[in-house]
Each structure stands twice: as structure tokens, then as C-alpha cells.
Amino acid sequence: MPPANELIRFLETHPDPQIVMGIDYRILAANAAYRRVYAGERNVVGQFCYAISHGYNRPCDECGESCPLAASRVSGEPRRVLHLHHTPRGEEHVDVELTPIVGTSGKTEYFVERMLTVREASSFPAESGLVGKSSAFNRMLELVRRVAPSDTAALLLGESGTGKELVAQAIHQQSRREHGPFVVVECSGLTETLFESELFGYEKGAFTGANQRKIGLVESASGGTLFLDEVGDIPLSLQVKLLRLLETGTFRRVGGVEMLRADFRLIAATHRDLKTMVERGSFRRDLYYRLSVFPIHLPALRERRGDIGLLADTLLARLAPGRAYTLSEAARARLQDYDYPGNIRELRNIIERAMLMADGDTLLEEHLPPELKSDETGMPGVDDIVPLETAELRYLQWALAHHGGDRKSLAAQLGISERTLYRKLAQ
């Protein structure tokens, strides 16, 4: 049964790309915006949504992806997910919002899917912004997309070097405050006097050397975002001053009497375990609850191995714009196998060093630092030998962690069927 004409006409006037699907995943209609942005030369009407968006031959939830239609069909509620979609430009991050439509039967008969391309992240090497396409990266990006439009405080948690400031900037750029300032406060090493004067500013004559009024970082962030980097390093004695600012939304300059109102969106970040610090008494519990309304885990680089090659290519382009550096296959494999205790910051240092060591435009394994280089044989010792079935499962886990595409392409690369791959993964 074709969708109601009124629904089709409504979609055609809508500026965002949208499609109508039946309960069997088949696309029944697509508006002009969708045809222009996502269809390309393809005629999508009559095709299955999972085939068009992902190249799958079965629904997303049967291929290891979250499927909004399957979930909505069960719950009857709207669903929102972030997917990597095939587009005429290649794979792109797409924010998908699906709404069930009740028909004349009184039951859900159609689903309207609205799609927005995520501009703050790229699945290709990019000059700026976030880059990645692994599952761990996409989970983080989905949380970023959910919290960004609000004024809710976000807490970025992750190891050093995982790109917390870049993520904070992405949240700012997707918020209603995107045209306001993005002000960074480096919390490490701030003394009590410096903390107050830097954060709140001071009046002329407030102390020796205060020859004129200084505007603090809180005031500078008015209308924008205040990013507290390494908030876990703030001494306990200073945490109450930050808590007072967050609870009252007001502050005074040092030496001033006028109460000023703060107008900023707060994003905090730390590599420390704040929960443990709270239990030990080194971080205020009330401040922790103020900061951690919406925590976002930033994955370590070893948790997103599928992105290592993409990030390496991105860094090559950013560090040497205009020069076509490439990685040899041996160097790329060596980068892929390293654990990166320093995360993306360490990868950047490794790439920059290799560029300096290379005489040509190809970075070789010999240009990498010693800790990345292989042993003489690359083979396991006698004590490392395990049963063949165990070795196969270990290799499959390794391949799954290192492969940057979907499981269909992984099965093809392994030379097995998708059914065999899923059976082995179930083990």
C-alpha cells in the first residue's frame, strides 16, 4: 500500500533529506533534498533502506549495527542513531531520526526517516575537526551530537592525548552558542590567587601590580562556552570557588563589590578518575555532580584501531600541507600494531618525527622510532604456541579490531561467508 499522498507532499516541501519506508524496510518515497544529497544517480524508491545506506543484504541489526526501524517497530516510539552511510561522496557520518506513522488501521504503517550529515566529523582525512569511523568513535560522536544543542554541562573523560579540546570545540560548534567565544581554562598548576584573578578578573588597585581592570575568563566567555581543561587538577581548596560560580551563576572580580552574572555553557575535561577522587576525599562530591551531568568517554587510540591509518593520513596532510607524503605498507602495519600510551598526541609525534627522518615522500618502517619496530623474525616462540582453534579466534578478534569497514567487507577480506563470520564471532 503506497503512503498517503499528504505525507509525500509534506516531505517534498521539507528542506531536510527525508524518506518514507514501509514496515518491511522498503523505501516508498524520497523527497527532493534526499535525492539531491544522498541518492546521486540511484533510484532509491523500491529499494531496501539497508541496501542503499550500507550496502547490506539484510537489516542493519542483523549486521552488527543499531537499526532505528527495528527498534521503533517494537516500541512504537521515535528513534535516533548515528550511522556511517554510503553517499555519492563516499561514507559519511549521518544523524538519523526515525518517526513511526500510524495509518488508518490504527497501527504503525510507515516510518519517516530524516537524515542530517554530520559536518563536525569526517570519515576521510580532513584539514580540521574530528576524524574517525570506528564503532568507538561513532559512539562518542553520537553522544556529542545529543548534548551539543542544549546548555547541559558536559564532562569529557579520557586518557591524555585523546583530543578532549577538539571534542569540546565540536560541541561548541554544534550548539546555539557557536557564534560566541570558546574560552579555554588550563586548570593545572593554578594557585588560589591566580585561579581567582584568571577566572574572575580583578579591579584596578585590587592588589600590588593591578594597574588597571582585567576581564576574567568567565566574563570573556559570555555568550559562548567555557572549557575547563583538566578540571581534576584543581586543588580541593579552590573547588568551592568553582562550585559557587556554577551554583549561583554569579561572580565578583577580585577587589570588586559588584555581583556580575555569568552567561556561559560549561564543558569540563579530565584524564583523572573523578569518582575515585570523590571517594578518597580529594574532589568535592557536590562539584562532581555539577560537572558530570552528561559524561562522554573519549576512547583511547587502542580502542579505535580501525582509525589509526585514517588518523595517520590526516596528520600527514595537516603537518605538511601541499606535500604528498605517503606511508609504506610496512610502516602502516607497524603503526597499526602499536598501543599508543600517549594516544593521538603520540601518533602525531611519531608521524612528525618520521617526516623529518625521511629523505623522500614515502615514510618507511626505518623512519619510525625504535619502540615501533619489529623483532628479527616476527614469529612467536615455542612457549607462545596455542591450539589452532584458539589461534583462529585470536586472529579473528585482531582482524575485527583492526578492520575499518563493515563486517560484510571483513568477511570478504577473510575469504569466508558472512554467515560463517557471524557464527565464529558468536563463539
Steps between C-alpha positions, in 0.01 A plus 500: 500500500658832394542769767237769530531772237489766773813350658688497170402861427615602848841339450550673165469842666735411785856639469669203673562167324216259588363167383188296570540126566261215551523256790696267269791753471412586139528867396162624376585865434793741521482878497702728274752582775575129552533435127740792470718423804499121536354327192736626232424311180319222683124446490439416865122454491417132530842417645569386857633774727784285632619423147502867401657633820749223580518257211366222723282213378312481831382752765760697695427331832588164341835640387624637831351851460228672701181511292256778586216345299523163676508668841213735415290217361515334842458808720286721278721793603730725291864395486823684431838349407827606340609288204767492233302519174607437143454827310606622154804651675595182687427398860374787715379534858124548491267586789184295442165586662218252438133563578226234481179601323168343601275422204125465463522152651602652833838328477842620389505474120781732396824645631638842411877524519670840514874513433756768575865472398734562794731784398715500815652157433644333191561141395769626260827685570395857576676832553329560833252358747433144616600206281400136543254228407553219752215380720658655811538835323141490375366429850683806629382711207138402559524626859659823376211552259243441774642740758619778270168681430424537872668708771561188711846471655711233328789314661761353264678199650800335342872446504741779416539554129155380395394839362280641775535860386404407142189324631415801716531723192271266306235528774535879492471513120176300506341708777285810491807683633716415198545868410610586854854460638662167587717569805748244633604493867809292572428385855835329566740695719265786591568646845212644704584862418562425135185288477276783618665775297511289181147371534323804642730789405584787735442871557766766478688520830375160623860402579854616432554515126131523414538825306178460305185291493539153349211300353508136616445188291146451632405846378688445173290188435172692523261371235729210418667194652739473795724194470666390825786276391637253758241601757613208716824688573326785683608489868229419752528848654408663168218267404251681723556823302417321176197335661369836617527636145309203357230501767425873505594594144659815645848621589697807609828624365783489752485829692151575369164530673266475201344156450521405133290236325677225311364393158691200367456135410736278703708215363755336732763236425736282697719193466451421869247263658280756674279236663802351675619848597157569654520181705850591617390851594725682251210624285177652626197278453265793438733643235529161333122478465490852357760411236392149405145554380593356160826302503661405168773238480770578245644168381874441515666443166542130575118484537454635147772321304294518184562877500882489531569497125241772438646717777854444370396618152323798656809598698720469190273748322476739796870500586616544140229676299582502133744208517376151411657285772397133504559205731656176380294189568759378755495834684120506495484147643748593774293807595189282506650253749625752757298572818564879529511573873509868396204455264448738204758745637760222489395398148548860390850508649588172328377627161683832539825324591468261205450792262824654624684169464377435145700632203216439256124513512451141624525428871664162552510267798860605563380858558287396797631515857664183642206403722283448191745285305454124476726227632721300264255222418161634601408139591384369841727294717439138596340601827248713309353215293126448562235265355407583141136579592619749765742658253219538245272670752779731613571594140131564441490733802808678366352531151173636640687764704725604210252491212361842416194392296180311569477130574392416147825633360694333783350163407597557137855593600527187717371285214199367693124553481319749721312210660831333593637826636198558725514140623866537591439836666227342710763271647 
